[in-house]
Each structure stands twice: as structure tokens, then as C-alpha cells.
């Protein structure tokens, strides 16, 4: 059973930051947009950290010794290039000892305006018995995310748990991921859920093209 944690259901500073990410006027400040995605990543990393295993450790201070609870292991942080980079960096600010994985995936349209998801590049450490956190600002149809995870895992990789972190998701995309990944231990952390998905796979009201807003419009 896939668990979905929707952070917008409780009032918090998270919702305030997410409102700025959606705001078309504030989006004009590219640096602000990237920083807000980074802050979303930091908050989600903190929330995910509460579910992870911990162990006791003695820390020597200048005046004595204190037993504290610390992470028993660092996760593997993964993201889809290019839009996911600021979000990923926010995660990395918190899990600063994590291993990292990067994936290149994109939607390719033909002359009839039909499209397919292409995944062309993977760089990843061993994922067996690791906690994997995959972050991406938008979950639209969910197909690129499913193909990304299938490609990362292949036939031999078995993470102990997969966390999917997205700022905004469509309800259709969430349902697709739930159907396709129901046999894996997965938790989806979502900042907000939107109901509309256009024919060209744009989430409405969504936030626009996160990659273009963060790094500038692409040629194609």
C-alpha cells in the first residue's frame, strides 16, 4: 500500500512558500523561484527524516558527554534533470552526507502532437537496502516518474523504502503512480494536489514549467 502525505492539509510556513512558487509575479524573480524550491526541499527532507531509522551516539562537548539520537544511515537522493536541481539541493542541504543519483528524462512530442517519455541517462550508486528519496517539482501524468524509478532499479536494485517528494501533483498522476508502484514500499510526499491535467500534460493551476522558471526557457 502506497502512503500519501499531503503537506498542504496543515497550516504551516510550507504553504506560504508554496504560494510564492505558484505566484506568476513572484516567479519573475528567477533567483527567488530557485530558492523557494530549495526551501521546499529542505522542509520535505525534514519531514521525511522523522520516518527514518536512528541510533544513539555519545557526543563529547567542551564540558562533558551527551548521548544523542542521530541518523543511523544516510539516504540516496535522486532527481530528474533539470527542473529538479534546486529541489534536490534543498534536500542535500539537510541530508548533507547523502549519496546522489541523477536522471535525464523528458517528454518528446511528434508532428501529430502525440508524446512519449524518454529516459536517456542514469548516474546512481548501489540502491540495494538503501532509502531512496526521489524529488521532482511537478508530478503531471506520473509516467516519467514511474519510468525513472523502473530505470534506476532495473532487475537487481531493491531499496528498503522509496520516498517520492513533489511540490505539486495532479490527482491523475498520483493515481497512476499508485497503480504502477503498488508492490513497492513507497511514500509520496506532496505539497499540493491539483485536479486538472491538460491534453499536453500540464497541471492546472500548477505552477508553470519549473525548469524554465528556474533556469530560462529551453530552445526545444
PyMOL commands that place a pseudoatom at each C-alpha (Angstrom):
pseudoatom trace, name=CA, resn=UNK, resi=1, chain=A, elem=C, hetatm=0, pos=[0.000, 0.000, 0.000]
pseudoatom trace, name=CA, resn=UNK, resi=2, chain=A, elem=C, hetatm=0, pos=[1.391, 3.378, -1.019]
pseudoatom trace, name=CA, resn=UNK, resi=3, chain=A, elem=C, hetatm=0, pos=[1.146, 6.101, 1.601]
pseudoatom trace, name=CA, resn=UNK, resi=4, chain=A, elem=C, hetatm=0, pos=[0.478, 9.674, 0.501]
pseudoatom trace, name=CA, resn=UNK, resi=5, chain=A, elem=C, hetatm=0, pos=[1.387, 12.569, 2.816]
pseudoatom trace, name=CA, resn=UNK, resi=6, chain=A, elem=C, hetatm=0, pos=[-0.167, 15.872, 1.716]
pseudoatom trace, name=CA, resn=UNK, resi=7, chain=A, elem=C, hetatm=0, pos=[1.566, 18.759, 3.499]
pseudoatom trace, name=CA, resn=UNK, resi=8, chain=A, elem=C, hetatm=0, pos=[-0.960, 21.410, 2.423]
pseudoatom trace, name=CA, resn=UNK, resi=9, chain=A, elem=C, hetatm=0, pos=[-3.569, 19.907, 4.750]
pseudoatom trace, name=CA, resn=UNK, resi=10, chain=A, elem=C, hetatm=0, pos=[-1.962, 21.576, 7.776]
pseudoatom trace, name=CA, resn=UNK, resi=11, chain=A, elem=C, hetatm=0, pos=[-1.262, 25.291, 8.104]
pseudoatom trace, name=CA, resn=UNK, resi=12, chain=A, elem=C, hetatm=0, pos=[2.468, 25.918, 8.097]
pseudoatom trace, name=CA, resn=UNK, resi=13, chain=A, elem=C, hetatm=0, pos=[5.203, 28.062, 6.605]
pseudoatom trace, name=CA, resn=UNK, resi=14, chain=A, elem=C, hetatm=0, pos=[5.455, 25.399, 3.905]
pseudoatom trace, name=CA, resn=UNK, resi=15, chain=A, elem=C, hetatm=0, pos=[2.153, 26.557, 2.381]
pseudoatom trace, name=CA, resn=UNK, resi=16, chain=A, elem=C, hetatm=0, pos=[3.355, 30.171, 2.393]
pseudoatom trace, name=CA, resn=UNK, resi=17, chain=A, elem=C, hetatm=0, pos=[6.495, 29.213, 0.434]
pseudoatom trace, name=CA, resn=UNK, resi=18, chain=A, elem=C, hetatm=0, pos=[4.460, 27.077, -1.960]
pseudoatom trace, name=CA, resn=UNK, resi=19, chain=A, elem=C, hetatm=0, pos=[2.151, 30.033, -2.630]
pseudoatom trace, name=CA, resn=UNK, resi=20, chain=A, elem=C, hetatm=0, pos=[5.182, 32.055, -3.752]
pseudoatom trace, name=CA, resn=UNK, resi=21, chain=A, elem=C, hetatm=0, pos=[6.303, 29.245, -6.072]
pseudoatom trace, name=CA, resn=UNK, resi=22, chain=A, elem=C, hetatm=0, pos=[2.893, 29.345, -7.768]
pseudoatom trace, name=CA, resn=UNK, resi=23, chain=A, elem=C, hetatm=0, pos=[2.643, 33.170, -7.921]
pseudoatom trace, name=CA, resn=UNK, resi=24, chain=A, elem=C, hetatm=0, pos=[3.207, 34.354, -11.523]
pseudoatom trace, name=CA, resn=UNK, resi=25, chain=A, elem=C, hetatm=0, pos=[4.514, 37.745, -10.355]
pseudoatom trace, name=CA, resn=UNK, resi=26, chain=A, elem=C, hetatm=0, pos=[6.971, 36.394, -7.794]
pseudoatom trace, name=CA, resn=UNK, resi=27, chain=A, elem=C, hetatm=0, pos=[8.126, 33.824, -10.359]
pseudoatom trace, name=CA, resn=UNK, resi=28, chain=A, elem=C, hetatm=0, pos=[9.661, 36.646, -12.391]
pseudoatom trace, name=CA, resn=UNK, resi=29, chain=A, elem=C, hetatm=0, pos=[12.491, 36.693, -9.856]
pseudoatom trace, name=CA, resn=UNK, resi=30, chain=A, elem=C, hetatm=0, pos=[14.361, 33.606, -11.033]
pseudoatom trace, name=CA, resn=UNK, resi=31, chain=A, elem=C, hetatm=0, pos=[16.658, 33.538, -8.021]
pseudoatom trace, name=CA, resn=UNK, resi=32, chain=A, elem=C, hetatm=0, pos=[13.666, 33.710, -5.665]
pseudoatom trace, name=CA, resn=UNK, resi=33, chain=A, elem=C, hetatm=0, pos=[11.983, 30.856, -7.526]
pseudoatom trace, name=CA, resn=UNK, resi=34, chain=A, elem=C, hetatm=0, pos=[15.050, 28.634, -7.225]
pseudoatom trace, name=CA, resn=UNK, resi=35, chain=A, elem=C, hetatm=0, pos=[15.488, 29.487, -3.558]
pseudoatom trace, name=CA, resn=UNK, resi=36, chain=A, elem=C, hetatm=0, pos=[11.837, 28.713, -2.829]
pseudoatom trace, name=CA, resn=UNK, resi=37, chain=A, elem=C, hetatm=0, pos=[12.182, 25.299, -4.472]
pseudoatom trace, name=CA, resn=UNK, resi=38, chain=A, elem=C, hetatm=0, pos=[15.266, 24.752, -2.340]
pseudoatom trace, name=CA, resn=UNK, resi=39, chain=A, elem=C, hetatm=0, pos=[13.331, 25.694, 0.806]
pseudoatom trace, name=CA, resn=UNK, resi=40, chain=A, elem=C, hetatm=0, pos=[10.551, 23.268, -0.152]
pseudoatom trace, name=CA, resn=UNK, resi=41, chain=A, elem=C, hetatm=0, pos=[13.205, 20.571, -0.463]
pseudoatom trace, name=CA, resn=UNK, resi=42, chain=A, elem=C, hetatm=0, pos=[14.618, 21.408, 2.957]
pseudoatom trace, name=CA, resn=UNK, resi=43, chain=A, elem=C, hetatm=0, pos=[11.222, 21.222, 4.654]
pseudoatom trace, name=CA, resn=UNK, resi=44, chain=A, elem=C, hetatm=0, pos=[10.294, 17.956, 2.939]
pseudoatom trace, name=CA, resn=UNK, resi=45, chain=A, elem=C, hetatm=0, pos=[13.670, 16.474, 3.863]
pseudoatom trace, name=CA, resn=UNK, resi=46, chain=A, elem=C, hetatm=0, pos=[13.000, 17.373, 7.491]
pseudoatom trace, name=CA, resn=UNK, resi=47, chain=A, elem=C, hetatm=0, pos=[9.569, 15.716, 7.382]
pseudoatom trace, name=CA, resn=UNK, resi=48, chain=A, elem=C, hetatm=0, pos=[10.956, 12.584, 5.725]
pseudoatom trace, name=CA, resn=UNK, resi=49, chain=A, elem=C, hetatm=0, pos=[13.747, 12.416, 8.310]
pseudoatom trace, name=CA, resn=UNK, resi=50, chain=A, elem=C, hetatm=0, pos=[11.156, 11.748, 11.017]
pseudoatom trace, name=CA, resn=UNK, resi=51, chain=A, elem=C, hetatm=0, pos=[10.387, 8.378, 9.410]
pseudoatom trace, name=CA, resn=UNK, resi=52, chain=A, elem=C, hetatm=0, pos=[13.993, 7.194, 9.150]
pseudoatom trace, name=CA, resn=UNK, resi=53, chain=A, elem=C, hetatm=0, pos=[15.970, 4.910, 11.494]
pseudoatom trace, name=CA, resn=UNK, resi=54, chain=A, elem=C, hetatm=0, pos=[18.022, 6.473, 14.303]
pseudoatom trace, name=CA, resn=UNK, resi=55, chain=A, elem=C, hetatm=0, pos=[20.656, 5.296, 16.743]
pseudoatom trace, name=CA, resn=UNK, resi=56, chain=A, elem=C, hetatm=0, pos=[22.200, 6.585, 19.961]
pseudoatom trace, name=CA, resn=UNK, resi=57, chain=A, elem=C, hetatm=0, pos=[25.619, 8.227, 19.923]
pseudoatom trace, name=CA, resn=UNK, resi=58, chain=A, elem=C, hetatm=0, pos=[27.798, 9.868, 22.547]
pseudoatom trace, name=CA, resn=UNK, resi=59, chain=A, elem=C, hetatm=0, pos=[28.943, 13.386, 21.648]
pseudoatom trace, name=CA, resn=UNK, resi=60, chain=A, elem=C, hetatm=0, pos=[31.850, 14.937, 23.513]
pseudoatom trace, name=CA, resn=UNK, resi=61, chain=A, elem=C, hetatm=0, pos=[31.275, 18.634, 24.228]
pseudoatom trace, name=CA, resn=UNK, resi=62, chain=A, elem=C, hetatm=0, pos=[33.824, 21.076, 25.711]
pseudoatom trace, name=CA, resn=UNK, resi=63, chain=A, elem=C, hetatm=0, pos=[32.249, 20.387, 29.125]
pseudoatom trace, name=CA, resn=UNK, resi=64, chain=A, elem=C, hetatm=0, pos=[31.178, 16.779, 29.097]
pseudoatom trace, name=CA, resn=UNK, resi=65, chain=A, elem=C, hetatm=0, pos=[29.452, 13.963, 27.198]
pseudoatom trace, name=CA, resn=UNK, resi=66, chain=A, elem=C, hetatm=0, pos=[25.882, 13.919, 25.870]
pseudoatom trace, name=CA, resn=UNK, resi=67, chain=A, elem=C, hetatm=0, pos=[24.028, 10.938, 24.432]
pseudoatom trace, name=CA, resn=UNK, resi=68, chain=A, elem=C, hetatm=0, pos=[22.040, 11.987, 21.377]
pseudoatom trace, name=CA, resn=UNK, resi=69, chain=A, elem=C, hetatm=0, pos=[19.920, 10.345, 18.685]
pseudoatom trace, name=CA, resn=UNK, resi=70, chain=A, elem=C, hetatm=0, pos=[21.358, 10.591, 15.178]
pseudoatom trace, name=CA, resn=UNK, resi=71, chain=A, elem=C, hetatm=0, pos=[20.542, 9.152, 11.748]
pseudoatom trace, name=CA, resn=UNK, resi=72, chain=A, elem=C, hetatm=0, pos=[21.500, 5.503, 11.508]
pseudoatom trace, name=CA, resn=UNK, resi=73, chain=A, elem=C, hetatm=0, pos=[22.112, 5.876, 7.778]
pseudoatom trace, name=CA, resn=UNK, resi=74, chain=A, elem=C, hetatm=0, pos=[22.127, 8.461, 5.027]
pseudoatom trace, name=CA, resn=UNK, resi=75, chain=A, elem=C, hetatm=0, pos=[19.668, 8.134, 2.111]
pseudoatom trace, name=CA, resn=UNK, resi=76, chain=A, elem=C, hetatm=0, pos=[20.297, 8.226, -1.610]
pseudoatom trace, name=CA, resn=UNK, resi=77, chain=A, elem=C, hetatm=0, pos=[18.925, 11.462, -3.073]
pseudoatom trace, name=CA, resn=UNK, resi=78, chain=A, elem=C, hetatm=0, pos=[17.779, 11.301, -6.700]
pseudoatom trace, name=CA, resn=UNK, resi=79, chain=A, elem=C, hetatm=0, pos=[16.332, 13.898, -9.044]
pseudoatom trace, name=CA, resn=UNK, resi=80, chain=A, elem=C, hetatm=0, pos=[15.316, 14.347, -12.663]
pseudoatom trace, name=CA, resn=UNK, resi=81, chain=A, elem=C, hetatm=0, pos=[17.328, 16.913, -14.616]
pseudoatom trace, name=CA, resn=UNK, resi=82, chain=A, elem=C, hetatm=0, pos=[16.986, 19.888, -14.958]
pseudoatom trace, name=CA, resn=UNK, resi=83, chain=A, elem=C, hetatm=0, pos=[13.939, 21.169, -13.091]
pseudoatom trace, name=CA, resn=UNK, resi=84, chain=A, elem=C, hetatm=0, pos=[14.668, 19.056, -10.036]
pseudoatom trace, name=CA, resn=UNK, resi=85, chain=A, elem=C, hetatm=0, pos=[18.096, 20.543, -9.257]
pseudoatom trace, name=CA, resn=UNK, resi=86, chain=A, elem=C, hetatm=0, pos=[17.045, 23.328, -6.813]
pseudoatom trace, name=CA, resn=UNK, resi=87, chain=A, elem=C, hetatm=0, pos=[14.616, 20.963, -5.055]
pseudoatom trace, name=CA, resn=UNK, resi=88, chain=A, elem=C, hetatm=0, pos=[17.362, 18.336, -4.855]
pseudoatom trace, name=CA, resn=UNK, resi=89, chain=A, elem=C, hetatm=0, pos=[19.841, 20.863, -3.477]
pseudoatom trace, name=CA, resn=UNK, resi=90, chain=A, elem=C, hetatm=0, pos=[17.425, 21.689, -0.664]
pseudoatom trace, name=CA, resn=UNK, resi=91, chain=A, elem=C, hetatm=0, pos=[17.291, 18.000, 0.231]
pseudoatom trace, name=CA, resn=UNK, resi=92, chain=A, elem=C, hetatm=0, pos=[21.081, 17.837, 0.097]
pseudoatom trace, name=CA, resn=UNK, resi=93, chain=A, elem=C, hetatm=0, pos=[21.349, 20.815, 2.465]
pseudoatom trace, name=CA, resn=UNK, resi=94, chain=A, elem=C, hetatm=0, pos=[19.637, 18.655, 5.087]
pseudoatom trace, name=CA, resn=UNK, resi=95, chain=A, elem=C, hetatm=0, pos=[20.976, 15.179, 4.215]
pseudoatom trace, name=CA, resn=UNK, resi=96, chain=A, elem=C, hetatm=0, pos=[24.471, 16.546, 3.650]
pseudoatom trace, name=CA, resn=UNK, resi=97, chain=A, elem=C, hetatm=0, pos=[26.140, 13.146, 3.759]
pseudoatom trace, name=CA, resn=UNK, resi=98, chain=A, elem=C, hetatm=0, pos=[23.803, 11.520, 1.254]
pseudoatom trace, name=CA, resn=UNK, resi=99, chain=A, elem=C, hetatm=0, pos=[24.781, 9.716, -1.925]
pseudoatom trace, name=CA, resn=UNK, resi=100, chain=A, elem=C, hetatm=0, pos=[23.230, 11.147, -5.081]
pseudoatom trace, name=CA, resn=UNK, resi=101, chain=A, elem=C, hetatm=0, pos=[21.614, 9.921, -8.291]
pseudoatom trace, name=CA, resn=UNK, resi=102, chain=A, elem=C, hetatm=0, pos=[20.723, 11.915, -11.413]
pseudoatom trace, name=CA, resn=UNK, resi=103, chain=A, elem=C, hetatm=0, pos=[18.393, 11.051, -14.266]
pseudoatom trace, name=CA, resn=UNK, resi=104, chain=A, elem=C, hetatm=0, pos=[17.680, 12.718, -17.617]
pseudoatom trace, name=CA, resn=UNK, resi=105, chain=A, elem=C, hetatm=0, pos=[14.047, 12.324, -18.699]
pseudoatom trace, name=CA, resn=UNK, resi=106, chain=A, elem=C, hetatm=0, pos=[11.837, 14.399, -20.951]
pseudoatom trace, name=CA, resn=UNK, resi=107, chain=A, elem=C, hetatm=0, pos=[8.580, 14.399, -22.901]
pseudoatom trace, name=CA, resn=UNK, resi=108, chain=A, elem=C, hetatm=0, pos=[9.049, 14.200, -26.687]
pseudoatom trace, name=CA, resn=UNK, resi=109, chain=A, elem=C, hetatm=0, pos=[6.256, 15.430, -28.991]
pseudoatom trace, name=CA, resn=UNK, resi=110, chain=A, elem=C, hetatm=0, pos=[5.871, 14.336, -32.624]
pseudoatom trace, name=CA, resn=UNK, resi=111, chain=A, elem=C, hetatm=0, pos=[4.291, 16.245, -35.521]
pseudoatom trace, name=CA, resn=UNK, resi=112, chain=A, elem=C, hetatm=0, pos=[0.823, 14.982, -34.531]
pseudoatom trace, name=CA, resn=UNK, resi=113, chain=A, elem=C, hetatm=0, pos=[1.316, 16.347, -31.011]
pseudoatom trace, name=CA, resn=UNK, resi=114, chain=A, elem=C, hetatm=0, pos=[1.474, 12.856, -29.559]
pseudoatom trace, name=CA, resn=UNK, resi=115, chain=A, elem=C, hetatm=0, pos=[4.126, 12.396, -26.918]
pseudoatom trace, name=CA, resn=UNK, resi=116, chain=A, elem=C, hetatm=0, pos=[6.240, 9.813, -25.159]
pseudoatom trace, name=CA, resn=UNK, resi=117, chain=A, elem=C, hetatm=0, pos=[8.511, 9.902, -22.127]
pseudoatom trace, name=CA, resn=UNK, resi=118, chain=A, elem=C, hetatm=0, pos=[12.166, 9.297, -22.895]
pseudoatom trace, name=CA, resn=UNK, resi=119, chain=A, elem=C, hetatm=0, pos=[14.669, 8.434, -20.179]
pseudoatom trace, name=CA, resn=UNK, resi=120, chain=A, elem=C, hetatm=0, pos=[18.209, 8.577, -21.514]
pseudoatom trace, name=CA, resn=UNK, resi=121, chain=A, elem=C, hetatm=0, pos=[20.737, 8.903, -18.684]
pseudoatom trace, name=CA, resn=UNK, resi=122, chain=A, elem=C, hetatm=0, pos=[21.262, 7.438, -15.226]
pseudoatom trace, name=CA, resn=UNK, resi=123, chain=A, elem=C, hetatm=0, pos=[24.031, 8.074, -12.714]
pseudoatom trace, name=CA, resn=UNK, resi=124, chain=A, elem=C, hetatm=0, pos=[23.381, 6.248, -9.457]
pseudoatom trace, name=CA, resn=UNK, resi=125, chain=A, elem=C, hetatm=0, pos=[25.072, 4.441, -6.567]
pseudoatom trace, name=CA, resn=UNK, resi=126, chain=A, elem=C, hetatm=0, pos=[24.040, 0.976, -5.445]
pseudoatom trace, name=CA, resn=UNK, resi=127, chain=A, elem=C, hetatm=0, pos=[20.444, 1.208, -4.169]
pseudoatom trace, name=CA, resn=UNK, resi=128, chain=A, elem=C, hetatm=0, pos=[20.119, -2.220, -2.568]
pseudoatom trace, name=CA, resn=UNK, resi=129, chain=A, elem=C, hetatm=0, pos=[18.803, -1.993, 1.003]
pseudoatom trace, name=CA, resn=UNK, resi=130, chain=A, elem=C, hetatm=0, pos=[19.061, 1.825, 0.869]
pseudoatom trace, name=CA, resn=UNK, resi=131, chain=A, elem=C, hetatm=0, pos=[16.461, 4.514, 1.482]
pseudoatom trace, name=CA, resn=UNK, resi=132, chain=A, elem=C, hetatm=0, pos=[15.842, 6.268, -1.841]
pseudoatom trace, name=CA, resn=UNK, resi=133, chain=A, elem=C, hetatm=0, pos=[14.375, 9.792, -1.978]
pseudoatom trace, name=CA, resn=UNK, resi=134, chain=A, elem=C, hetatm=0, pos=[13.371, 10.950, -5.472]
pseudoatom trace, name=CA, resn=UNK, resi=135, chain=A, elem=C, hetatm=0, pos=[12.454, 14.633, -5.764]
pseudoatom trace, name=CA, resn=UNK, resi=136, chain=A, elem=C, hetatm=0, pos=[10.768, 16.419, -8.672]
pseudoatom trace, name=CA, resn=UNK, resi=137, chain=A, elem=C, hetatm=0, pos=[8.846, 19.728, -8.526]
pseudoatom trace, name=CA, resn=UNK, resi=138, chain=A, elem=C, hetatm=0, pos=[5.868, 18.510, -10.599]
pseudoatom trace, name=CA, resn=UNK, resi=139, chain=A, elem=C, hetatm=0, pos=[4.066, 15.209, -10.939]
pseudoatom trace, name=CA, resn=UNK, resi=140, chain=A, elem=C, hetatm=0, pos=[1.821, 15.506, -14.014]
pseudoatom trace, name=CA, resn=UNK, resi=141, chain=A, elem=C, hetatm=0, pos=[0.893, 12.184, -15.646]
pseudoatom trace, name=CA, resn=UNK, resi=142, chain=A, elem=C, hetatm=0, pos=[3.288, 10.296, -13.381]
pseudoatom trace, name=CA, resn=UNK, resi=143, chain=A, elem=C, hetatm=0, pos=[4.732, 8.330, -16.309]
pseudoatom trace, name=CA, resn=UNK, resi=144, chain=A, elem=C, hetatm=0, pos=[8.195, 9.937, -16.261]
pseudoatom trace, name=CA, resn=UNK, resi=145, chain=A, elem=C, hetatm=0, pos=[8.456, 9.302, -12.537]
pseudoatom trace, name=CA, resn=UNK, resi=146, chain=A, elem=C, hetatm=0, pos=[7.486, 5.634, -12.889]
pseudoatom trace, name=CA, resn=UNK, resi=147, chain=A, elem=C, hetatm=0, pos=[9.896, 5.133, -15.806]
pseudoatom trace, name=CA, resn=UNK, resi=148, chain=A, elem=C, hetatm=0, pos=[12.640, 6.856, -13.829]
pseudoatom trace, name=CA, resn=UNK, resi=149, chain=A, elem=C, hetatm=0, pos=[12.243, 4.569, -10.844]
pseudoatom trace, name=CA, resn=UNK, resi=150, chain=A, elem=C, hetatm=0, pos=[11.962, 1.466, -13.050]
pseudoatom trace, name=CA, resn=UNK, resi=151, chain=A, elem=C, hetatm=0, pos=[15.175, 2.516, -14.813]
pseudoatom trace, name=CA, resn=UNK, resi=152, chain=A, elem=C, hetatm=0, pos=[17.005, 3.204, -11.559]
pseudoatom trace, name=CA, resn=UNK, resi=153, chain=A, elem=C, hetatm=0, pos=[16.047, -0.119, -10.039]
pseudoatom trace, name=CA, resn=UNK, resi=154, chain=A, elem=C, hetatm=0, pos=[16.437, -2.289, -13.126]
pseudoatom trace, name=CA, resn=UNK, resi=155, chain=A, elem=C, hetatm=0, pos=[16.252, -6.014, -12.382]
pseudoatom trace, name=CA, resn=UNK, resi=156, chain=A, elem=C, hetatm=0, pos=[18.558, -6.114, -9.368]
pseudoatom trace, name=CA, resn=UNK, resi=157, chain=A, elem=C, hetatm=0, pos=[18.169, -2.993, -7.229]
pseudoatom trace, name=CA, resn=UNK, resi=158, chain=A, elem=C, hetatm=0, pos=[15.892, -3.282, -4.170]
pseudoatom trace, name=CA, resn=UNK, resi=159, chain=A, elem=C, hetatm=0, pos=[15.730, -0.196, -1.916]
pseudoatom trace, name=CA, resn=UNK, resi=160, chain=A, elem=C, hetatm=0, pos=[14.301, -0.783, 1.537]
pseudoatom trace, name=CA, resn=UNK, resi=161, chain=A, elem=C, hetatm=0, pos=[11.976, 2.188, 1.025]
pseudoatom trace, name=CA, resn=UNK, resi=162, chain=A, elem=C, hetatm=0, pos=[11.264, 4.751, -1.703]
pseudoatom trace, name=CA, resn=UNK, resi=163, chain=A, elem=C, hetatm=0, pos=[10.180, 8.294, -0.846]
pseudoatom trace, name=CA, resn=UNK, resi=164, chain=A, elem=C, hetatm=0, pos=[8.830, 10.427, -3.689]
pseudoatom trace, name=CA, resn=UNK, resi=165, chain=A, elem=C, hetatm=0, pos=[8.818, 14.177, -2.977]
pseudoatom trace, name=CA, resn=UNK, resi=166, chain=A, elem=C, hetatm=0, pos=[6.892, 16.552, -5.261]
pseudoatom trace, name=CA, resn=UNK, resi=167, chain=A, elem=C, hetatm=0, pos=[5.848, 20.171, -4.760]
pseudoatom trace, name=CA, resn=UNK, resi=168, chain=A, elem=C, hetatm=0, pos=[2.664, 19.954, -6.855]
pseudoatom trace, name=CA, resn=UNK, resi=169, chain=A, elem=C, hetatm=0, pos=[0.951, 16.837, -8.229]
pseudoatom trace, name=CA, resn=UNK, resi=170, chain=A, elem=C, hetatm=0, pos=[-2.107, 16.150, -10.343]
pseudoatom trace, name=CA, resn=UNK, resi=171, chain=A, elem=C, hetatm=0, pos=[-4.679, 13.766, -8.897]
pseudoatom trace, name=CA, resn=UNK, resi=172, chain=A, elem=C, hetatm=0, pos=[-4.460, 11.681, -12.101]
pseudoatom trace, name=CA, resn=UNK, resi=173, chain=A, elem=C, hetatm=0, pos=[-0.691, 11.442, -11.767]
pseudoatom trace, name=CA, resn=UNK, resi=174, chain=A, elem=C, hetatm=0, pos=[-0.911, 10.299, -8.173]
pseudoatom trace, name=CA, resn=UNK, resi=175, chain=A, elem=C, hetatm=0, pos=[-3.394, 7.586, -9.128]
pseudoatom trace, name=CA, resn=UNK, resi=176, chain=A, elem=C, hetatm=0, pos=[-1.113, 6.417, -11.946]
pseudoatom trace, name=CA, resn=UNK, resi=177, chain=A, elem=C, hetatm=0, pos=[1.879, 6.121, -9.617]
pseudoatom trace, name=CA, resn=UNK, resi=178, chain=A, elem=C, hetatm=0, pos=[-0.216, 4.270, -7.062]
pseudoatom trace, name=CA, resn=UNK, resi=179, chain=A, elem=C, hetatm=0, pos=[-1.346, 1.740, -9.687]
pseudoatom trace, name=CA, resn=UNK, resi=180, chain=A, elem=C, hetatm=0, pos=[2.101, 1.175, -11.184]
pseudoatom trace, name=CA, resn=UNK, resi=181, chain=A, elem=C, hetatm=0, pos=[4.093, 1.011, -7.943]
pseudoatom trace, name=CA, resn=UNK, resi=182, chain=A, elem=C, hetatm=0, pos=[1.673, -0.697, -5.589]
pseudoatom trace, name=CA, resn=UNK, resi=183, chain=A, elem=C, hetatm=0, pos=[4.059, -3.609, -4.950]
pseudoatom trace, name=CA, resn=UNK, resi=184, chain=A, elem=C, hetatm=0, pos=[6.956, -1.437, -3.787]
pseudoatom trace, name=CA, resn=UNK, resi=185, chain=A, elem=C, hetatm=0, pos=[7.400, 0.189, -0.330]
pseudoatom trace, name=CA, resn=UNK, resi=186, chain=A, elem=C, hetatm=0, pos=[6.630, 3.793, -1.336]
pseudoatom trace, name=CA, resn=UNK, resi=187, chain=A, elem=C, hetatm=0, pos=[5.648, 7.010, 0.420]
pseudoatom trace, name=CA, resn=UNK, resi=188, chain=A, elem=C, hetatm=0, pos=[4.663, 10.021, -1.680]
pseudoatom trace, name=CA, resn=UNK, resi=189, chain=A, elem=C, hetatm=0, pos=[5.203, 13.426, -0.076]
pseudoatom trace, name=CA, resn=UNK, resi=190, chain=A, elem=C, hetatm=0, pos=[3.241, 16.103, -1.907]
pseudoatom trace, name=CA, resn=UNK, resi=191, chain=A, elem=C, hetatm=0, pos=[2.968, 19.829, -1.259]
pseudoatom trace, name=CA, resn=UNK, resi=192, chain=A, elem=C, hetatm=0, pos=[-0.369, 20.254, -3.024]
pseudoatom trace, name=CA, resn=UNK, resi=193, chain=A, elem=C, hetatm=0, pos=[-2.736, 18.273, -5.264]
pseudoatom trace, name=CA, resn=UNK, resi=194, chain=A, elem=C, hetatm=0, pos=[-4.409, 19.860, -8.311]
pseudoatom trace, name=CA, resn=UNK, resi=195, chain=A, elem=C, hetatm=0, pos=[-7.345, 18.230, -10.093]
pseudoatom trace, name=CA, resn=UNK, resi=196, chain=A, elem=C, hetatm=0, pos=[-6.872, 19.327, -13.710]
pseudoatom trace, name=CA, resn=UNK, resi=197, chain=A, elem=C, hetatm=0, pos=[-4.417, 17.890, -16.245]
pseudoatom trace, name=CA, resn=UNK, resi=198, chain=A, elem=C, hetatm=0, pos=[-4.457, 19.244, -19.816]
pseudoatom trace, name=CA, resn=UNK, resi=199, chain=A, elem=C, hetatm=0, pos=[-4.095, 17.239, -23.020]
pseudoatom trace, name=CA, resn=UNK, resi=200, chain=A, elem=C, hetatm=0, pos=[-0.417, 18.282, -23.185]
pseudoatom trace, name=CA, resn=UNK, resi=201, chain=A, elem=C, hetatm=0, pos=[0.129, 17.080, -19.602]
pseudoatom trace, name=CA, resn=UNK, resi=202, chain=A, elem=C, hetatm=0, pos=[0.193, 20.479, -17.887]
pseudoatom trace, name=CA, resn=UNK, resi=203, chain=A, elem=C, hetatm=0, pos=[-1.032, 20.586, -14.294]
pseudoatom trace, name=CA, resn=UNK, resi=204, chain=A, elem=C, hetatm=0, pos=[-3.675, 23.295, -13.703]
pseudoatom trace, name=CA, resn=UNK, resi=205, chain=A, elem=C, hetatm=0, pos=[-3.440, 25.622, -11.858]
pseudoatom trace, name=CA, resn=UNK, resi=206, chain=A, elem=C, hetatm=0, pos=[0.029, 24.126, -11.265]
pseudoatom trace, name=CA, resn=UNK, resi=207, chain=A, elem=C, hetatm=0, pos=[2.987, 26.492, -11.347]
pseudoatom trace, name=CA, resn=UNK, resi=208, chain=A, elem=C, hetatm=0, pos=[4.175, 26.512, -14.964]
pseudoatom trace, name=CA, resn=UNK, resi=209, chain=A, elem=C, hetatm=0, pos=[7.367, 24.968, -16.327]
pseudoatom trace, name=CA, resn=UNK, resi=210, chain=A, elem=C, hetatm=0, pos=[9.654, 24.647, -13.297]
pseudoatom trace, name=CA, resn=UNK, resi=211, chain=A, elem=C, hetatm=0, pos=[12.772, 24.142, -15.407]
pseudoatom trace, name=CA, resn=UNK, resi=212, chain=A, elem=C, hetatm=0, pos=[12.158, 27.272, -17.499]
pseudoatom trace, name=CA, resn=UNK, resi=213, chain=A, elem=C, hetatm=0, pos=[11.307, 29.331, -14.435]
pseudoatom trace, name=CA, resn=UNK, resi=214, chain=A, elem=C, hetatm=0, pos=[14.459, 28.219, -12.637]
pseudoatom trace, name=CA, resn=UNK, resi=215, chain=A, elem=C, hetatm=0, pos=[16.965, 28.282, -15.487]
pseudoatom trace, name=CA, resn=UNK, resi=216, chain=A, elem=C, hetatm=0, pos=[15.442, 30.040, -18.508]
pseudoatom trace, name=CA, resn=UNK, resi=217, chain=A, elem=C, hetatm=0, pos=[13.394, 28.917, -21.483]
pseudoatom trace, name=CA, resn=UNK, resi=218, chain=A, elem=C, hetatm=0, pos=[14.781, 25.967, -23.431]
pseudoatom trace, name=CA, resn=UNK, resi=219, chain=A, elem=C, hetatm=0, pos=[15.121, 26.012, -27.218]
pseudoatom trace, name=CA, resn=UNK, resi=220, chain=A, elem=C, hetatm=0, pos=[13.173, 22.785, -27.741]
for i in range(1, 220): cmd.bond("trace and resi %d" % i, "trace and resi %d" % (i + 1))
show_as sticks, trace
zoom trace
